[in-house]
Amino acid sequence: MPRAATVPAGRRRRRKFLKRAKGFVGGRHRLYRTARETVQRALMFATRDRRDSKSVIRKIWITRIAAGAEANGLSYSRFIGGLKKAKIELDRKILADLAHHDKKIFSDLVQIAKG
């Protein structure tokens, strides 16, 4: 008897990888084996970078807060320490947004942190 090649399921599986490899260069989008290797590698990097992007965004927030604090004559660490002593619980995302968009309110926070 001839070998059964699991045609419908196998074709669907291969098509799924080739569809995800759309836009890759050369045989990476045309040939199943190289497309599969490239797609699996891309998915691995995507998973890693989703985790890494969170720390990158936090670094951007800290940089914005530090720049705003320096503009008002206070270092980042003294600013954060002053806010903690004043029992102001704003996270870095909100502080960075204030430092970037609403400089008046941020300078008021710096004055509170200084006092």
Buried (B, 14 or more C-beta within 10 A) or exposed (E): EEEEEEEEEEEEEBEEBBEBBEEBEEEBBEBBEBBBBBBEEBEEEEEEEEEEEEEEEEEBBBEBBBEBBEEBEBEBEBBBEBBEEEEEEEEBEEBBBBBBEEEEEBBEBBEBBBE
